[in-house]
Amino acid sequence: MSKRKKTNLRIVKEIYGDRKIEEVFEELYEKIYGLKVKVRRKTSVELVAEKQQEKKYTQE
């Protein structure tokens, strides 16, 4: 029998609750590395542009 690998997601959810993942990441990064960072999600426009760039590079 193989053991199922448990994810750390449960632990994060218990400790940080329903806070936005960006806020949690900022807090943890500052705690671990001592650097203050600003985290944001990419907009759909940015994601589309990034995908198009990847397609260009793979076609060349």
PyMOL Python script that loads the backbone (N, CA, C, O; Angstrom):
from pymol import cmd

cmd.read_pdbstr("""\
ATOM      1  N   MET A   1       0.829  -1.187   0.000  1.00  0.00           N
ATOM      2  CA  MET A   1       0.000   0.000   0.000  1.00  0.00           C
ATOM      3  C   MET A   1       0.870   1.246   0.000  1.00  0.00           C
ATOM      4  O   MET A   1       1.878   1.327   0.702  1.00  0.00           O
ATOM      5  N   SER A   2       0.465   2.189  -0.785  1.00  0.00           N
ATOM      6  CA  SER A   2       1.223   3.440  -0.807  1.00  0.00           C
ATOM      7  C   SER A   2       0.485   4.502   0.007  1.00  0.00           C
ATOM      8  O   SER A   2      -0.743   4.589  -0.007  1.00  0.00           O
ATOM      9  N   LYS A   3       1.260   5.282   0.698  1.00  0.00           N
ATOM     10  CA  LYS A   3       0.663   6.354   1.493  1.00  0.00           C
ATOM     11  C   LYS A   3       0.331   7.518   0.580  1.00  0.00           C
ATOM     12  O   LYS A   3       1.091   7.845  -0.331  1.00  0.00           O
ATOM     13  N   ARG A   4      -0.801   8.134   0.830  1.00  0.00           N
ATOM     14  CA  ARG A   4      -1.152   9.329   0.075  1.00  0.00           C
ATOM     15  C   ARG A   4      -0.395  10.506   0.662  1.00  0.00           C
ATOM     16  O   ARG A   4      -0.356  10.700   1.877  1.00  0.00           O
ATOM     17  N   LYS A   5       0.191  11.269  -0.206  1.00  0.00           N
ATOM     18  CA  LYS A   5       0.941  12.437   0.241  1.00  0.00           C
ATOM     19  C   LYS A   5      -0.055  13.534   0.623  1.00  0.00           C
ATOM     20  O   LYS A   5      -0.922  13.898  -0.172  1.00  0.00           O
ATOM     21  N   LYS A   6       0.076  14.052   1.833  1.00  0.00           N
ATOM     22  CA  LYS A   6      -0.815  15.117   2.282  1.00  0.00           C
ATOM     23  C   LYS A   6      -0.232  16.463   1.874  1.00  0.00           C
ATOM     24  O   LYS A   6       0.979  16.674   1.919  1.00  0.00           O
ATOM     25  N   THR A   7      -1.105  17.352   1.482  1.00  0.00           N
ATOM     26  CA  THR A   7      -0.645  18.685   1.110  1.00  0.00           C
ATOM     27  C   THR A   7      -0.601  19.580   2.336  1.00  0.00           C
ATOM     28  O   THR A   7      -1.237  19.297   3.351  1.00  0.00           O
ATOM     29  N   ASN A   8       0.149  20.650   2.229  1.00  0.00           N
ATOM     30  CA  ASN A   8       0.234  21.621   3.306  1.00  0.00           C
ATOM     31  C   ASN A   8      -0.934  22.594   3.286  1.00  0.00           C
ATOM     32  O   ASN A   8      -1.030  23.464   4.152  1.00  0.00           O
ATOM     33  N   LEU A   9      -1.808  22.463   2.326  1.00  0.00           N
ATOM     34  CA  LEU A   9      -2.930  23.378   2.186  1.00  0.00           C
ATOM     35  C   LEU A   9      -3.818  23.368   3.420  1.00  0.00           C
ATOM     36  O   LEU A   9      -4.308  24.415   3.845  1.00  0.00           O
ATOM     37  N   ARG A  10      -4.025  22.203   3.992  1.00  0.00           N
ATOM     38  CA  ARG A  10      -4.871  22.121   5.186  1.00  0.00           C
ATOM     39  C   ARG A  10      -4.279  22.941   6.329  1.00  0.00           C
ATOM     40  O   ARG A  10      -4.998  23.646   7.037  1.00  0.00           O
ATOM     41  N   ILE A  11      -2.975  22.840   6.498  1.00  0.00           N
ATOM     42  CA  ILE A  11      -2.304  23.561   7.573  1.00  0.00           C
ATOM     43  C   ILE A  11      -2.442  25.061   7.360  1.00  0.00           C
ATOM     44  O   ILE A  11      -2.758  25.796   8.296  1.00  0.00           O
ATOM     45  N   VAL A  12      -2.211  25.515   6.148  1.00  0.00           N
ATOM     46  CA  VAL A  12      -2.317  26.944   5.847  1.00  0.00           C
ATOM     47  C   VAL A  12      -3.738  27.421   6.091  1.00  0.00           C
ATOM     48  O   VAL A  12      -3.946  28.506   6.634  1.00  0.00           O
ATOM     49  N   LYS A  13      -4.713  26.621   5.696  1.00  0.00           N
ATOM     50  CA  LYS A  13      -6.111  27.013   5.873  1.00  0.00           C
ATOM     51  C   LYS A  13      -6.450  27.114   7.355  1.00  0.00           C
ATOM     52  O   LYS A  13      -7.189  28.013   7.756  1.00  0.00           O
ATOM     53  N   GLU A  14      -5.923  26.209   8.172  1.00  0.00           N
ATOM     54  CA  GLU A  14      -6.196  26.254   9.607  1.00  0.00           C
ATOM     55  C   GLU A  14      -5.559  27.476  10.253  1.00  0.00           C
ATOM     56  O   GLU A  14      -6.180  28.125  11.095  1.00  0.00           O
ATOM     57  N   ILE A  15      -4.332  27.795   9.871  1.00  0.00           N
ATOM     58  CA  ILE A  15      -3.611  28.895  10.501  1.00  0.00           C
ATOM     59  C   ILE A  15      -4.098  30.250   9.998  1.00  0.00           C
ATOM     60  O   ILE A  15      -4.330  31.163  10.791  1.00  0.00           O
ATOM     61  N   TYR A  16      -4.253  30.381   8.694  1.00  0.00           N
ATOM     62  CA  TYR A  16      -4.550  31.683   8.109  1.00  0.00           C
ATOM     63  C   TYR A  16      -6.015  31.875   7.739  1.00  0.00           C
ATOM     64  O   TYR A  16      -6.414  32.981   7.373  1.00  0.00           O
ATOM     65  N   GLY A  17      -6.810  30.842   7.825  1.00  0.00           N
ATOM     66  CA  GLY A  17      -8.236  30.976   7.568  1.00  0.00           C
ATOM     67  C   GLY A  17      -8.541  31.319   6.125  1.00  0.00           C
ATOM     68  O   GLY A  17      -7.921  30.795   5.200  1.00  0.00           O
ATOM     69  N   ASP A  18      -9.501  32.202   5.949  1.00  0.00           N
ATOM     70  CA  ASP A  18      -9.972  32.545   4.606  1.00  0.00           C
ATOM     71  C   ASP A  18      -9.360  33.835   4.074  1.00  0.00           C
ATOM     72  O   ASP A  18      -9.956  34.498   3.225  1.00  0.00           O
ATOM     73  N   ARG A  19      -8.189  34.192   4.561  1.00  0.00           N
ATOM     74  CA  ARG A  19      -7.529  35.399   4.062  1.00  0.00           C
ATOM     75  C   ARG A  19      -7.071  35.184   2.627  1.00  0.00           C
ATOM     76  O   ARG A  19      -6.873  34.051   2.190  1.00  0.00           O
ATOM     77  N   LYS A  20      -6.905  36.276   1.904  1.00  0.00           N
ATOM     78  CA  LYS A  20      -6.446  36.178   0.524  1.00  0.00           C
ATOM     79  C   LYS A  20      -5.043  35.582   0.493  1.00  0.00           C
ATOM     80  O   LYS A  20      -4.210  35.890   1.346  1.00  0.00           O
ATOM     81  N   ILE A  21      -4.791  34.741  -0.481  1.00  0.00           N
ATOM     82  CA  ILE A  21      -3.503  34.063  -0.602  1.00  0.00           C
ATOM     83  C   ILE A  21      -2.371  35.070  -0.780  1.00  0.00           C
ATOM     84  O   ILE A  21      -1.246  34.823  -0.344  1.00  0.00           O
ATOM     85  N   GLU A  22      -2.663  36.209  -1.421  1.00  0.00           N
ATOM     86  CA  GLU A  22      -1.643  37.235  -1.612  1.00  0.00           C
ATOM     87  C   GLU A  22      -1.168  37.786  -0.267  1.00  0.00           C
ATOM     88  O   GLU A  22       0.029  37.975  -0.053  1.00  0.00           O
ATOM     89  N   GLU A  23      -2.122  38.041   0.641  1.00  0.00           N
ATOM     90  CA  GLU A  23      -1.782  38.567   1.967  1.00  0.00           C
ATOM     91  C   GLU A  23      -0.951  37.557   2.752  1.00  0.00           C
ATOM     92  O   GLU A  23       0.027  37.922   3.404  1.00  0.00           O
ATOM     93  N   VAL A  24      -1.339  36.307   2.686  1.00  0.00           N
ATOM     94  CA  VAL A  24      -0.621  35.251   3.403  1.00  0.00           C
ATOM     95  C   VAL A  24       0.805  35.140   2.870  1.00  0.00           C
ATOM     96  O   VAL A  24       1.754  35.037   3.647  1.00  0.00           O
ATOM     97  N   PHE A  25       0.957  35.161   1.541  1.00  0.00           N
ATOM     98  CA  PHE A  25       2.284  35.055   0.939  1.00  0.00           C
ATOM     99  C   PHE A  25       3.170  36.220   1.361  1.00  0.00           C
ATOM    100  O   PHE A  25       4.335  36.026   1.706  1.00  0.00           O
ATOM    101  N   GLU A  26       2.610  37.445   1.331  1.00  0.00           N
ATOM    102  CA  GLU A  26       3.381  38.626   1.741  1.00  0.00           C
ATOM    103  C   GLU A  26       3.874  38.478   3.178  1.00  0.00           C
ATOM    104  O   GLU A  26       5.036  38.757   3.474  1.00  0.00           O
ATOM    105  N   GLU A  27       2.984  38.038   4.065  1.00  0.00           N
ATOM    106  CA  GLU A  27       3.333  37.884   5.476  1.00  0.00           C
ATOM    107  C   GLU A  27       4.420  36.822   5.666  1.00  0.00           C
ATOM    108  O   GLU A  27       5.394  37.047   6.383  1.00  0.00           O
ATOM    109  N   LEU A  28       4.250  35.677   5.028  1.00  0.00           N
ATOM    110  CA  LEU A  28       5.228  34.597   5.165  1.00  0.00           C
ATOM    111  C   LEU A  28       6.579  34.983   4.577  1.00  0.00           C
ATOM    112  O   LEU A  28       7.618  34.674   5.159  1.00  0.00           O
ATOM    113  N   TYR A  29       6.574  35.650   3.438  1.00  0.00           N
ATOM    114  CA  TYR A  29       7.827  36.051   2.794  1.00  0.00           C
ATOM    115  C   TYR A  29       8.590  37.022   3.683  1.00  0.00           C
ATOM    116  O   TYR A  29       9.811  36.938   3.813  1.00  0.00           O
ATOM    117  N   GLU A  30       7.848  37.950   4.295  1.00  0.00           N
ATOM    118  CA  GLU A  30       8.500  38.905   5.188  1.00  0.00           C
ATOM    119  C   GLU A  30       9.044  38.199   6.433  1.00  0.00           C
ATOM    120  O   GLU A  30      10.132  38.521   6.910  1.00  0.00           O
ATOM    121  N   LYS A  31       8.286  37.242   6.950  1.00  0.00           N
ATOM    122  CA  LYS A  31       8.711  36.515   8.149  1.00  0.00           C
ATOM    123  C   LYS A  31       9.954  35.665   7.868  1.00  0.00           C
ATOM    124  O   LYS A  31      10.879  35.635   8.679  1.00  0.00           O
ATOM    125  N   ILE A  32       9.980  34.979   6.732  1.00  0.00           N
ATOM    126  CA  ILE A  32      11.071  34.060   6.414  1.00  0.00           C
ATOM    127  C   ILE A  32      12.315  34.795   5.921  1.00  0.00           C
ATOM    128  O   ILE A  32      13.419  34.541   6.402  1.00  0.00           O
ATOM    129  N   TYR A  33      12.135  35.714   4.955  1.00  0.00           N
ATOM    130  CA  TYR A  33      13.284  36.356   4.320  1.00  0.00           C
ATOM    131  C   TYR A  33      13.575  37.766   4.834  1.00  0.00           C
ATOM    132  O   TYR A  33      14.635  38.322   4.547  1.00  0.00           O
ATOM    133  N   GLY A  34      12.650  38.341   5.583  1.00  0.00           N
ATOM    134  CA  GLY A  34      12.858  39.688   6.107  1.00  0.00           C
ATOM    135  C   GLY A  34      12.691  40.775   5.059  1.00  0.00           C
ATOM    136  O   GLY A  34      13.134  41.906   5.261  1.00  0.00           O
ATOM    137  N   LEU A  35      12.057  40.443   3.942  1.00  0.00           N
ATOM    138  CA  LEU A  35      11.838  41.413   2.874  1.00  0.00           C
ATOM    139  C   LEU A  35      10.352  41.687   2.724  1.00  0.00           C
ATOM    140  O   LEU A  35       9.534  40.767   2.746  1.00  0.00           O
ATOM    141  N   LYS A  36      10.010  42.952   2.573  1.00  0.00           N
ATOM    142  CA  LYS A  36       8.608  43.311   2.374  1.00  0.00           C
ATOM    143  C   LYS A  36       8.338  43.294   0.871  1.00  0.00           C
ATOM    144  O   LYS A  36       9.019  43.974   0.105  1.00  0.00           O
ATOM    145  N   VAL A  37       7.356  42.527   0.462  1.00  0.00           N
ATOM    146  CA  VAL A  37       7.014  42.415  -0.953  1.00  0.00           C
ATOM    147  C   VAL A  37       5.544  42.744  -1.147  1.00  0.00           C
ATOM    148  O   VAL A  37       4.746  42.656  -0.215  1.00  0.00           O
ATOM    149  N   LYS A  38       5.197  43.127  -2.374  1.00  0.00           N
ATOM    150  CA  LYS A  38       3.805  43.374  -2.734  1.00  0.00           C
ATOM    151  C   LYS A  38       3.426  42.332  -3.772  1.00  0.00           C
ATOM    152  O   LYS A  38       4.060  42.239  -4.824  1.00  0.00           O
ATOM    153  N   VAL A  39       2.409  41.557  -3.487  1.00  0.00           N
ATOM    154  CA  VAL A  39       1.987  40.472  -4.370  1.00  0.00           C
ATOM    155  C   VAL A  39       0.639  40.826  -4.974  1.00  0.00           C
ATOM    156  O   VAL A  39      -0.256  41.324  -4.290  1.00  0.00           O
ATOM    157  N   ARG A  40       0.511  40.559  -6.268  1.00  0.00           N
ATOM    158  CA  ARG A  40      -0.778  40.760  -6.926  1.00  0.00           C
ATOM    159  C   ARG A  40      -0.959  39.673  -7.966  1.00  0.00           C
ATOM    160  O   ARG A  40       0.003  39.070  -8.440  1.00  0.00           O
ATOM    161  N   ARG A  41      -2.199  39.440  -8.304  1.00  0.00           N
ATOM    162  CA  ARG A  41      -2.490  38.452  -9.345  1.00  0.00           C
ATOM    163  C   ARG A  41      -2.411  39.126 -10.707  1.00  0.00           C
ATOM    164  O   ARG A  41      -2.675  40.321 -10.841  1.00  0.00           O
ATOM    165  N   LYS A  42      -2.048  38.347 -11.704  1.00  0.00           N
ATOM    166  CA  LYS A  42      -2.002  38.885 -13.057  1.00  0.00           C
ATOM    167  C   LYS A  42      -3.427  39.053 -13.572  1.00  0.00           C
ATOM    168  O   LYS A  42      -4.312  38.256 -13.262  1.00  0.00           O
ATOM    169  N   THR A  43      -3.633  40.100 -14.361  1.00  0.00           N
ATOM    170  CA  THR A  43      -4.945  40.308 -14.969  1.00  0.00           C
ATOM    171  C   THR A  43      -5.082  39.363 -16.156  1.00  0.00           C
ATOM    172  O   THR A  43      -4.095  38.790 -16.618  1.00  0.00           O
ATOM    173  N   SER A  44      -6.294  39.205 -16.642  1.00  0.00           N
ATOM    174  CA  SER A  44      -6.518  38.309 -17.776  1.00  0.00           C
ATOM    175  C   SER A  44      -5.781  38.808 -19.014  1.00  0.00           C
ATOM    176  O   SER A  44      -5.328  38.003 -19.827  1.00  0.00           O
ATOM    177  N   VAL A  45      -5.657  40.123 -19.168  1.00  0.00           N
ATOM    178  CA  VAL A  45      -4.932  40.690 -20.306  1.00  0.00           C
ATOM    179  C   VAL A  45      -3.455  40.306 -20.232  1.00  0.00           C
ATOM    180  O   VAL A  45      -2.855  39.941 -21.244  1.00  0.00           O
ATOM    181  N   GLU A  46      -2.874  40.386 -19.048  1.00  0.00           N
ATOM    182  CA  GLU A  46      -1.468  40.012 -18.865  1.00  0.00           C
ATOM    183  C   GLU A  46      -1.258  38.527 -19.151  1.00  0.00           C
ATOM    184  O   GLU A  46      -0.254  38.146 -19.754  1.00  0.00           O
ATOM    185  N   LEU A  47      -2.191  37.698 -18.725  1.00  0.00           N
ATOM    186  CA  LEU A  47      -2.076  36.260 -18.960  1.00  0.00           C
ATOM    187  C   LEU A  47      -2.132  35.932 -20.449  1.00  0.00           C
ATOM    188  O   LEU A  47      -1.373  35.092 -20.931  1.00  0.00           O
ATOM    189  N   VAL A  48      -3.034  36.596 -21.179  1.00  0.00           N
ATOM    190  CA  VAL A  48      -3.155  36.367 -22.618  1.00  0.00           C
ATOM    191  C   VAL A  48      -1.874  36.799 -23.325  1.00  0.00           C
ATOM    192  O   VAL A  48      -1.374  36.087 -24.195  1.00  0.00           O
ATOM    193  N   ALA A  49      -1.343  37.958 -22.955  1.00  0.00           N
ATOM    194  CA  ALA A  49      -0.111  38.454 -23.571  1.00  0.00           C
ATOM    195  C   ALA A  49       1.048  37.497 -23.306  1.00  0.00           C
ATOM    196  O   ALA A  49       1.866  37.248 -24.192  1.00  0.00           O
ATOM    197  N   GLU A  50       1.118  36.968 -22.108  1.00  0.00           N
ATOM    198  CA  GLU A  50       2.182  36.029 -21.753  1.00  0.00           C
ATOM    199  C   GLU A  50       2.080  34.745 -22.575  1.00  0.00           C
ATOM    200  O   GLU A  50       3.094  34.215 -23.029  1.00  0.00           O
ATOM    201  N   LYS A  51       0.859  34.246 -22.766  1.00  0.00           N
ATOM    202  CA  LYS A  51       0.661  33.030 -23.560  1.00  0.00           C
ATOM    203  C   LYS A  51       1.077  33.248 -25.010  1.00  0.00           C
ATOM    204  O   LYS A  51       1.681  32.374 -25.631  1.00  0.00           O
ATOM    205  N   GLN A  52       0.745  34.430 -25.546  1.00  0.00           N
ATOM    206  CA  GLN A  52       1.116  34.733 -26.924  1.00  0.00           C
ATOM    207  C   GLN A  52       2.633  34.798 -27.074  1.00  0.00           C
ATOM    208  O   GLN A  52       3.176  34.343 -28.080  1.00  0.00           O
ATOM    209  N   GLN A  53       3.317  35.360 -26.084  1.00  0.00           N
ATOM    210  CA  GLN A  53       4.777  35.411 -26.113  1.00  0.00           C
ATOM    211  C   GLN A  53       5.356  33.999 -26.108  1.00  0.00           C
ATOM    212  O   GLN A  53       6.300  33.712 -26.844  1.00  0.00           O
ATOM    213  N   GLU A  54       4.795  33.121 -25.286  1.00  0.00           N
ATOM    214  CA  GLU A  54       5.267  31.738 -25.223  1.00  0.00           C
ATOM    215  C   GLU A  54       5.087  31.042 -26.564  1.00  0.00           C
ATOM    216  O   GLU A  54       5.963  30.295 -26.999  1.00  0.00           O
ATOM    217  N   LYS A  55       3.950  31.282 -27.224  1.00  0.00           N
ATOM    218  CA  LYS A  55       3.695  30.666 -28.525  1.00  0.00           C
ATOM    219  C   LYS A  55       4.723  31.126 -29.550  1.00  0.00           C
ATOM    220  O   LYS A  55       5.201  30.328 -30.357  1.00  0.00           O
ATOM    221  N   LYS A  56       5.064  32.415 -29.518  1.00  0.00           N
ATOM    222  CA  LYS A  56       6.053  32.945 -30.455  1.00  0.00           C
ATOM    223  C   LYS A  56       7.386  32.232 -30.287  1.00  0.00           C
ATOM    224  O   LYS A  56       8.013  31.837 -31.269  1.00  0.00           O
ATOM    225  N   TYR A  57       7.817  32.069 -29.043  1.00  0.00           N
ATOM    226  CA  TYR A  57       9.112  31.444 -28.781  1.00  0.00           C
ATOM    227  C   TYR A  57       9.117  29.964 -29.143  1.00  0.00           C
ATOM    228  O   TYR A  57      10.139  29.445 -29.593  1.00  0.00           O
ATOM    229  N   THR A  58       8.002  29.280 -28.957  1.00  0.00           N
ATOM    230  CA  THR A  58       7.972  27.847 -29.274  1.00  0.00           C
ATOM    231  C   THR A  58       7.907  27.612 -30.779  1.00  0.00           C
ATOM    232  O   THR A  58       8.356  26.570 -31.256  1.00  0.00           O
ATOM    233  N   GLN A  59       7.358  28.556 -31.532  1.00  0.00           N
ATOM    234  CA  GLN A  59       7.266  28.402 -32.983  1.00  0.00           C
ATOM    235  C   GLN A  59       8.599  28.662 -33.669  1.00  0.00           C
ATOM    236  O   GLN A  59       8.859  28.121 -34.744  1.00  0.00           O
ATOM    237  N   GLU A  60       9.439  29.480 -33.062  1.00  0.00           N
ATOM    238  CA  GLU A  60      10.724  29.837 -33.691  1.00  0.00           C
ATOM    239  C   GLU A  60      11.718  28.717 -33.671  1.00  0.00           C
ATOM    240  O   GLU A  60      12.836  28.875 -34.163  1.00  0.00           O
TER     241      GLU A  60
END
""", "prot")
cmd.dss("prot")
cmd.show_as("cartoon", "prot")
cmd.util.cbc("prot")
cmd.orient("prot")
